[in-house]
């Protein structure tokens, strides 16, 4: 077969069609085999209001809107385990949505430097004491500070508002404002 007998426009058309079919297949696999089942599985948790999976720049972001929970560390651990089972070794990030207001945000702002210092230096006992002292004069009804091998969990509640923060112990330095 000579090269002159090849109809290049048909070869190009079939190549474009193959790329389109493969792209659609990859999208469907991502959306229906990974994201939707994970969202559904997380939404089955009694403490989860809503879960959403987004993929941006190669990182899968799992956004979880939680009700008020008594033990943020336990709930987060359960969520993270489910995400790991579903996504495996893919690069992901879990974002918790809470129901915070200005008062809770201000209370967190008053203690987040103690948390960052403890995350870097490892002085968790001092962090707990300093945060309790800083929050004594507020009307925060419920405040819990938990540390496990991976994260520092901060949760506080005032009336029907609540705030959750999870700080990775192994992340590089820096603070949030």
N, C-alpha and C positions, 0 to 999 in steps of 0.2 A: 504494500500500500504506500503510495507516494504521499508526501506531505501536502502536495497541492490538492489532493482529493479530500482532505479533511475540511469539514465545514465548521470553521472556527466560531461562527456565531452560535451554532447549536452547542458546541462544547462549552462556550462561555455561559450560555443560558442554563445548561445542566449544572455547571459548577455553582452558579448563583443560587439555583434552586436547592442544591445540596446544602449550601451554607445556611440558607434560610430555614430549611427543615431541621438541621442540627441546632441552630440557635433557638428555634422554637422548642425543640426537645429539651435543651438545657434549661430554658426558662421554666417550662412546665415541671421538670424534675425539681428545680429549686423551689418553686412556689407550692407545688402540690405534694411533693414527697418529703420536703424538709420543713418549710416555714409553716404551712397550714397545720400539719399534725402537731408541731411544737406549740403553736398558739392555742390549739384546742386542748392539748394536754395540760398546759399551764392554766388555762381558764377553768379546768375542772377542779383546781385547788380551791378550797373554801375561802382562803384568805386573799385570793387574786380577784380583782374586779375585772381587769382586762389585760391581755397580753398582745403585743404586736412585734413582729420581726421585720427588720429593715436591713438591707445590705448596702453599704456605702464604702467605696474605695477598698474593697476586699475584706472589710470587717463587717461581721454580722452583729447588729445591735438588737438586743432583746429588751424591749421596753415593757416593764411590768408595773401596772397600777395596783397597789395593795390597799386593802382595808387597814384599819388599825390592828396591829398584831401585838401580842404580849411578848413574844420572843423573836425579834428581828433576825438574830443570828441563825436560829433554827429554820425559820421560813426561807431565808436567803440560801442556806445550805441545801434545802430541798429543791429550790428553784434552780440553783447552779448545777445540781446533780442531774436534773431533768434536761437542762440545756446541754450538758456534756454528753449525755446519752444520745441526744438527737443530733448534735452538730459534730460530735467526735473531736478531731484535732483541728477543726476550722478555727480561725481567729474570730473571737467573739467578745462582746462586752455586754454586761447586764446593767441596765439603767432602771432604778426604782423611782416611780412617781409617787409622791406623797400628797398631803393636803395641808401644807404649811402656810402660815400667814407671816406678817411682818414681825410679830412678837417672837415667834419661834425662830425665824431667820436671824433676828437680832440676838437671841439667846445663843444660837449656834455660833454666830460670828464672835461672840464674847469668849467662847471656849475652843474654837478650832485651832488656835495657835498651840494650845496645850496638847491637843491631839496630834498635830503635825510633829511637835517636838518629841512626843512619846513614840510616834511611828519611826522616827529617825534614830533616837537615842535609846529607846527601849525602856524608858522609865514609866511603866504603865501604872504602878501604884501611885506615884506622884501625880500623874495625869488624872486619875480618878479622884484624888483628894482635891486637886486644884479646880477641876470642873464642878464638883459638888459645892465647893466654896463660892465659885463664881455664880452659880445658879440659885444660891440660898435665898436671895431677895426677890426672885421672880416668882410668879404664881404657877410655875410649871407643875402640873399635877403628877406626871409620871415621867421619870428620866431613867434611862437604862444605858449603860456603857458596857459593851462586851468586847472581849478580845479573844480571837481564836488564833490558830497558827498562820492564817492568811490575811485576816482583815480586822479592822476596828469597826464596831457597829455602834452608832449613836441613834437613839430613838427618844423622842420626847413628845408629850401630849399636853395640850391646853384646851379644855372644853372639847369641841368636836374637831379640832385641828390637830394634826400630827406631822412630825418631821422625821425623815429617815436619812441617814448618811452612812455610807460604807466606804472606808478608806483602806486601800490595799497596802499591806505592810511591806511589800516587796517592790513597790513602785519607786521610781527615782524621786528626788526631792522636789520641793515646790509646794505652794499652798493655793487654795482657792479663795477668791474674794467674794 
